[in-house]
Amino acid sequence: MLVVRRRLIIWLIKAYIKKSKKILLISFFSGLLVFFAILLGSKYVKNLFTLNRLPVVGIVGSYRKENLPPIVLSKLSRGLTKVNSDKSISPDLATRYRISEKDKTYTFYLNDNIKFSDGSKLISTDILYNFSDVVIDKPDKNTIIFKLKNPYSPFLTTVSKPLFKKGYSGAGDYFILNIKFNGDFVQEATIGLRKNRFETIKYIFYPTEDALKTAFMLGEITQAEGLSDSVFKDIAFEDFPKTKVEKKISYSKLVALFYDTTDSTLSDRKIRLALSYAVPNTFNYGEKAYLPYSKNSLYYNTGIIERRKDVDHAKLLLPESKISLIISTLKKYKKTANEISESWEKIGIKTEIKEVDEIPDRFQIFLGDYSVPDDPDQYALWHSKQINNITKYKNLRIDKLLEDGRKTVNINERKKIYLDFQKYLLEDMPATFLYFPYEYRVIRN
């Protein structure tokens, strides 16, 4: 009897399966689809909530689509080479490079495993650097050759600029998700991580530092980048709840006193040296600088004795007649100008401070900053025939060193040239180097 019942049950099950075969298959696959939909949906919902906590970064500056700031570009792509922290050069998108033909031909061999954010492989035809007086040859998909008219050693630094295909498709960890414009200028740029598009960073651009700080306080952004100080309306950001401040030294910028070397007073090298000996040893606004390179650079001349404050020595260098000077300063360096003025008063120099919005056409002393290039070449700033030589400095020995420095590829020979450049520049003192400024990042936890 039990055997009959079992046979009956088995027969009924088989009959049901046979009759409902299509329904069961549809239900099974529908169940699988629902399961995976719930699984993926939960991740999507989680990412939606996470998006609100992902960085919204504020930056000061006006940028067009074709010239986004380095903080964004460096995440989107890389160059054929990269500049290391000590200013040495290494291959990046290229696996190696070769310099030949009397230092005028640069051959780069591309990494065959690099892909752009659009999924395409990096090949030589994608490299679109626009150089004048350079012949470019692409003999195969993994090789690109640049033929220069004259030797130019900063070329390896030049090709560290991030590479892009049309539409900002780069070879970095991130890709462009969205860009919003205000007229011709970028108002917002959102980038996503290539491995997880939900992991985004939004950048919002502001016209002034005050506007950036206000945006942070209003909650428009979660992070403010590149601030020159960490104070909002006389209150330190650290004192606000759930706010963290990070400080770093910006070695890409150098604050200095630039002397008009053709001025009737400042044409005297001894007076410029006296002024240098009388500036403070430290500043609260950055790391003290003595040379036009940071101490991290392999080109920094460690053999030069730092010229520290020496009031007695400064007085010995000054003439007996009274001296009055005018410092033209950018607003952001007004406090620095006041400190220098107080120091110079101790050696008997009366100083007037004049606030300016930009480098004046004419000045006695200009207190401002300049961008320190990744390459040691500072030809544009100190060569006597360059328009950016705002000190009107002229020294034929310096001119020759700068000319040779940008034609010399051998690293050891280049180092020797720039060690001499720093030595003789410091003897003449067309400028007093003050400090590499601090930069602040303010983060809402």
Secondary structure, 3 states (H helix, E strand, C coil): CHHHHHHHHHHHHHHHHHHCHHHHHHHHHHHHHHHHHHHHHHHHHHHHHHHCCCCEEEEECCCCHHHCCHHHHHHHCCCCEEECCCCCEEECCEEEEEEECCCCEEEEEECCCCECCCCCECCHHHCCCCCCCEEEEEEECCEEEEEECCCCCCHHHHCCCCCEECCCEECCCEEEEEEEEECCEEEEEEEEECCEEEEEEEEEEECCHHHHHHHHHHCCCCEEEEECCCEECCEEHHHCCCEEEEEEECCCEEEEEEECCCCCCCCCHHHHHHHHHCCCCCECCEEECCCCCCCCCCCCCCCCCCCCCCHHHHHHHCCCCCEEEEEEEEHHHHHHHHHHHHHHHCCCEEEEEEEECCCCCCCCEEEEEEECCCCCCCHHHHCCCCCCCCCCCCCHHHHHHHHHHCCCCCHHHHHHHHHHHHHHHHHHCCEEEEEEEEEEEEEEC
